[in-house]
Amino acid sequence: MFQNRAEAMALALPAAVFATLVFLLPVAILLSEGFRAGGAWTLSAYTHFFSETLNRTVFLRSFRLGLEVTAVSAVIGYAAAFAIVNLPPKGKGRVIGLVTLPLMISPVARTYAWIVILGRTGIVNQAITGLGLSAEPLRLLFTETAVFIGLLQLFLPLMILSLISALENMPRDAIPAARVLGANWFQVFWKVVLPLTREGLVVGGTLVFTGSLTAYITPAVLGGSKVLMLETLMYQQVSVANDFVSASVIAFILIVMSFAANILLKRLATARNRR
């Protein structure tokens, strides 16, 4: 396409400069705040952050909810992707459109809809009190369960779409061949489907895990101040405490966790494929 490599680099240079000035440089400046104290480079901000019980609790809660949302998304995603892939072409297109539709709706609107569903006078509490399961409405909002449900609904379509793409690229005769050779359905999934769709699982898992870690609207609305996550804690540090050092520490932790999740999923998929 290009006569030489220098010509290609020259064409890409304006975009690289723009991305560096607009994105990379501000992020680098923000992250560097957590490593500087009194004009010297130090890790004291990180040791101070993890020395506080509240920060450790928020970190572990964010990490645990991210893992739970990713694991449940993978289970539901595989079941949904299998069902969609086996549909006729016309029905498959319609169902994929329904799966994609929530992604076109603002996360704010999707999150506030859960207030109507999970509120004291919401559909769930009306059903619980109507069936006589509880004399009073349950407190469903501002709990970890509400945050989990909101994050799962928010990012599940990404997992389903990633697995649909992986299953469609899988050889059609792989599952029938394994069944003919005597494998049960668990063995078919564990030894045939999972290795062949590992790339889709890595992509979907990375999107869901990092999205669950970095989402702000859903934890802020459904969790409030009672269920703090790292992103809501970072917002409080900036807007309330005006503590940009702690915000920088949280931002760096979120970035490291996101990259670590992607690397770990890739290594697990590669190790599983080798075995």
C-alpha positions as CSV (number, residue, x, y, z in Angstrom):
1,M,0.0,0.0,0.0
2,F,2.8,2.4,0.8
3,Q,6.1,2.7,-1.1
4,N,8.2,2.5,2.1
5,R,7.8,2.4,5.9
6,A,8.8,6.0,6.3
7,E,5.8,7.1,4.2
8,A,3.4,5.0,6.4
9,M,5.0,6.4,9.6
10,A,4.6,10.0,8.3
11,L,0.9,9.5,7.6
12,A,0.4,8.0,11.1
13,L,2.4,10.7,12.8
14,P,-0.4,13.3,13.1
15,A,-2.8,10.8,14.7
16,A,0.0,9.6,17.1
17,V,0.8,13.1,18.2
18,F,-2.9,14.0,18.7
19,A,-3.4,10.8,20.8
20,T,-0.3,11.5,22.8
21,L,-1.2,15.1,23.6
22,V,-4.9,14.6,24.2
23,F,-4.9,11.2,25.9
24,L,-1.6,9.7,26.9
25,L,0.0,12.8,28.4
26,P,-2.9,13.8,30.7
27,V,-3.2,10.2,31.9
28,A,0.5,10.1,32.5
29,I,0.4,13.3,34.5
30,L,-2.5,12.1,36.6
31,L,-0.9,8.7,37.3
32,S,2.4,10.4,38.3
33,E,0.7,12.2,41.1
34,G,0.5,9.0,43.1
35,F,4.3,8.4,42.9
36,R,5.4,11.9,44.0
37,A,5.5,13.3,47.5
38,G,7.6,16.4,48.4
39,G,9.3,16.4,45.0
40,A,10.6,12.9,45.4
41,W,9.4,9.6,43.9
42,T,7.9,7.3,46.5
43,L,5.2,4.6,47.0
44,S,4.0,6.2,50.3
45,A,0.6,7.1,48.7
46,Y,0.0,3.5,47.9
47,T,1.0,2.2,51.3
48,H,-1.2,4.8,52.9
49,F,-4.1,3.9,50.7
50,F,-4.0,0.2,51.5
51,S,-3.4,0.9,55.2
52,E,-6.9,2.2,55.6
53,T,-9.6,-0.4,56.3
54,L,-12.2,1.4,54.2
55,N,-9.9,1.5,51.1
56,R,-9.1,-2.2,51.5
57,T,-12.8,-3.1,51.8
58,V,-13.7,-1.1,48.7
59,F,-10.8,-2.6,46.7
60,L,-11.8,-6.2,47.7
61,R,-15.5,-5.5,47.0
62,S,-14.8,-4.1,43.6
63,F,-12.5,-7.0,42.7
64,R,-15.0,-9.6,44.0
65,L,-18.0,-8.0,42.2
66,G,-16.0,-7.8,39.0
67,L,-15.2,-11.5,39.2
68,E,-18.7,-12.5,40.0
69,V,-20.2,-10.5,37.2
70,T,-17.7,-11.9,34.7
71,A,-18.3,-15.5,35.9
72,V,-22.1,-15.3,35.7
73,S,-21.9,-13.4,32.4
74,A,-19.8,-16.3,31.0
75,V,-22.2,-18.9,32.1
76,I,-25.3,-17.1,30.8
77,G,-23.4,-16.0,27.8
78,Y,-22.5,-19.5,26.7
79,A,-26.0,-20.7,27.1
80,A,-27.5,-17.7,25.2
81,A,-24.8,-17.9,22.5
82,F,-25.4,-21.6,21.9
83,A,-29.2,-21.0,21.6
84,I,-28.7,-18.0,19.2
85,V,-26.1,-19.7,17.0
86,N,-28.5,-22.7,16.4
87,L,-31.4,-20.5,15.3
88,P,-32.4,-20.2,11.7
89,P,-30.7,-17.2,9.9
90,K,-33.8,-15.0,10.1
91,G,-34.5,-15.6,13.7
92,K,-30.8,-15.3,14.6
93,G,-30.7,-11.8,13.2
94,R,-33.7,-10.7,15.2
95,V,-32.4,-12.1,18.4
96,I,-29.0,-10.6,17.9
97,G,-30.7,-7.3,17.3
98,L,-32.5,-7.7,20.7
99,V,-29.2,-8.5,22.4
100,T,-27.6,-5.4,20.8
101,L,-30.5,-3.1,21.5
102,P,-29.6,-2.4,25.2
103,L,-26.2,-1.2,24.1
104,M,-27.9,1.6,22.2
105,I,-29.7,2.8,25.3
106,S,-27.9,5.2,27.7
107,P,-26.5,3.4,30.8
108,V,-28.1,6.1,32.9
109,A,-31.6,5.2,31.7
110,R,-30.9,1.5,32.0
111,T,-29.6,2.0,35.6
112,Y,-32.5,4.2,36.7
113,A,-34.9,1.6,35.4
114,W,-33.7,-0.7,38.2
115,I,-34.8,1.9,40.8
116,V,-38.3,1.4,39.5
117,I,-37.9,-2.4,39.6
118,L,-36.1,-2.7,42.9
119,G,-37.5,0.2,44.9
120,R,-39.8,-0.2,47.9
121,T,-42.8,0.2,45.7
122,G,-41.2,-1.5,42.7
123,I,-42.3,-4.6,40.8
124,V,-40.2,-7.0,42.9
125,N,-41.4,-5.8,46.3
126,Q,-45.0,-5.7,45.1
127,A,-44.6,-9.3,44.0
128,I,-43.0,-10.3,47.3
129,T,-45.6,-8.6,49.5
130,G,-48.4,-9.8,47.2
131,L,-47.4,-13.4,47.5
132,G,-47.1,-13.0,51.3
133,L,-43.4,-13.7,51.4
134,S,-42.7,-10.6,53.5
135,A,-45.0,-8.3,55.5
136,E,-42.9,-5.3,54.6
137,P,-41.0,-4.3,51.4
138,L,-37.4,-5.5,51.4
139,R,-34.5,-3.1,51.1
140,L,-33.1,-4.1,47.7
141,L,-31.6,-0.8,46.6
142,F,-28.2,0.4,47.9
143,T,-27.0,-3.2,48.4
144,E,-24.3,-5.3,46.7
145,T,-27.0,-7.4,45.1
146,A,-28.5,-4.3,43.4
147,V,-25.0,-3.3,42.1
148,F,-24.4,-6.8,40.9
149,I,-27.7,-7.0,39.0
150,G,-27.1,-3.6,37.4
151,L,-23.6,-4.4,36.3
152,L,-24.6,-7.8,34.9
153,Q,-27.5,-6.3,32.9
154,L,-25.2,-3.6,31.7
155,F,-22.3,-5.8,30.3
156,L,-23.9,-9.2,29.6
157,P,-24.6,-8.2,25.9
158,L,-20.9,-7.7,25.4
159,M,-20.1,-11.3,26.6
160,I,-22.9,-12.8,24.5
161,L,-21.8,-11.0,21.3
162,S,-18.2,-12.1,21.9
163,L,-19.2,-15.7,22.4
164,I,-21.6,-15.7,19.4
165,S,-18.7,-14.6,17.1
166,A,-16.4,-17.3,18.6
167,L,-19.0,-20.1,18.2
168,E,-19.8,-19.1,14.6
169,N,-16.1,-19.5,13.8
170,M,-16.0,-23.0,15.4
171,P,-16.0,-26.0,13.0
172,R,-19.6,-27.2,12.7
173,D,-18.6,-30.9,12.9
174,A,-16.6,-30.5,16.1
175,I,-19.4,-31.2,18.5
176,P,-21.0,-34.1,16.5
177,A,-17.6,-35.7,16.1
178,A,-17.0,-35.5,19.9
179,R,-20.4,-37.0,20.6
180,V,-19.8,-39.8,18.2
181,L,-16.6,-40.6,20.0
182,G,-18.5,-41.1,23.2
183,A,-18.0,-37.7,25.0
184,N,-20.8,-36.5,27.2
185,W,-22.0,-32.9,27.0
186,F,-19.7,-31.7,29.9
187,Q,-16.7,-33.3,28.1
188,V,-17.8,-31.7,24.8
189,F,-17.9,-28.3,26.4
190,W,-14.7,-28.6,28.5
191,K,-12.5,-30.3,25.9
192,V,-13.9,-29.1,22.6
193,V,-16.0,-25.9,22.8
194,L,-14.0,-24.1,25.5
195,P,-10.6,-24.4,23.8
196,L,-12.1,-23.5,20.4
197,T,-13.9,-20.4,21.7
198,R,-11.2,-19.2,24.1
199,E,-10.6,-16.0,22.2
200,G,-14.2,-15.0,22.5
201,L,-14.1,-15.7,26.2
202,V,-11.0,-13.7,26.6
203,V,-12.5,-10.7,24.8
204,G,-15.8,-10.9,26.5
205,G,-14.3,-11.5,29.9
206,T,-11.9,-8.5,29.6
207,L,-14.8,-6.2,28.5
208,V,-17.1,-7.3,31.3
209,F,-14.4,-7.3,34.1
210,T,-12.9,-4.0,33.1
211,G,-16.3,-2.5,32.6
212,S,-17.5,-3.7,36.0
213,L,-14.4,-2.2,37.6
214,T,-14.6,1.2,35.9
215,A,-18.4,1.8,35.6
216,Y,-19.5,4.8,37.7
217,I,-23.2,5.4,37.1
218,T,-24.5,2.0,38.1
219,P,-22.6,1.7,41.4
220,A,-23.3,5.3,42.3
221,V,-27.1,5.0,41.6
222,L,-27.8,1.4,42.9
223,G,-25.1,1.3,45.6
224,G,-24.9,4.9,46.7
225,S,-22.6,5.7,49.7
226,K,-23.4,2.4,51.4
227,V,-21.8,0.2,48.7
228,L,-18.7,2.1,47.6
229,M,-16.7,0.9,44.6
230,L,-13.3,2.1,43.5
231,E,-14.8,4.4,40.9
232,T,-17.3,6.0,43.3
233,L,-14.5,6.3,45.9
234,M,-12.3,8.0,43.3
235,Y,-15.2,10.5,42.6
236,Q,-15.5,11.3,46.3
237,Q,-11.8,11.8,46.7
238,V,-11.8,14.4,43.8
239,S,-15.2,16.2,44.3
240,V,-15.5,16.1,48.1
241,A,-12.0,15.7,49.6
242,N,-10.2,17.4,46.8
243,D,-7.5,14.7,47.1
244,F,-6.0,14.2,43.7
245,V,-3.2,12.0,45.0
246,S,-5.7,9.3,46.3
247,A,-7.6,9.6,43.0
248,S,-4.4,9.0,41.1
249,V,-3.7,5.9,43.2
250,I,-7.2,4.5,42.5
251,A,-6.9,5.3,38.8
252,F,-3.6,3.5,38.6
253,I,-5.0,0.5,40.5
254,L,-8.0,0.3,38.0
255,I,-5.6,0.4,35.0
256,V,-3.4,-2.3,36.5
257,M,-6.3,-4.5,37.3
258,S,-7.7,-4.1,33.8
259,F,-4.4,-5.0,32.1
260,A,-3.8,-7.9,34.6
261,A,-7.3,-9.4,33.9
262,N,-6.6,-9.4,30.1
263,I,-3.2,-10.9,30.5
264,L,-4.4,-13.6,33.0
265,L,-7.3,-14.6,30.8
266,K,-5.0,-14.9,27.8
267,R,-2.6,-17.0,29.7
268,L,-5.3,-19.3,31.1
269,A,-6.7,-19.8,27.6
270,T,-3.3,-20.5,26.2
271,A,-2.5,-23.0,29.0
272,R,-5.8,-24.7,28.6
273,N,-5.3,-25.0,24.8
274,R,-1.9,-26.6,25.3
275,R,-3.2,-29.2,27.7
